[in-house]
Amino acid sequence: MAPGEVNRQRIDKWLWHARMVRTRSDAASLVQAGYVRVNAAKVTAQGHAVRPGDVITLALDRSVRILKVEGFCEKRGDAAAARKLYLDLAPENPVPESHS
């Protein structure tokens, strides 16, 4: 690892940098409300550290995002930079539930 390279980051800061939420306080609120899981474990502390390879499950208004942490950044960038921070693990075409 190069000097100065970040190998972990607070979950609220990472969610904000990855552009999952508009503000860092929105990210902190989601975490505190229990809508975020890291490696299948519910996280309620916005200071919880995430590392490369961690899988984050995020329950948003009308969707659930499943993301693998790929990297970090020190400043919030544009959407293209944000997409480099994660790998989306959700299926592309989810199968609708059958109502039998």
Stockholm file with secondary structure:
# STOCKHOLM 1.0

chainA/1-100         MAPGEVNRQRIDKWLWHARMVRTRSDAASLVQAGYVRVNAAKVTAQGHAVRPGDVITLALDRSVRILKVEGFCEKRGDAAAARKLYLDLAPENPVPESHS
#=GR chainA/1-100 SS CCTTCCSCEEHHHHHHHTTSSSSHHHHHHHHHTTCEEETTEECCCTTCEECTTCEEEEECSSCEEEEEECCCCSSCCCHHHHHTTEEECSCSSCCCCCCC
#=GC SS_cons         CCTTCCSCEEHHHHHHHTTSSSSHHHHHHHHHTTCEEETTEECCCTTCEECTTCEEEEECSSCEEEEEECCCCSSCCCHHHHHTTEEECSCSSCCCCCCC
//
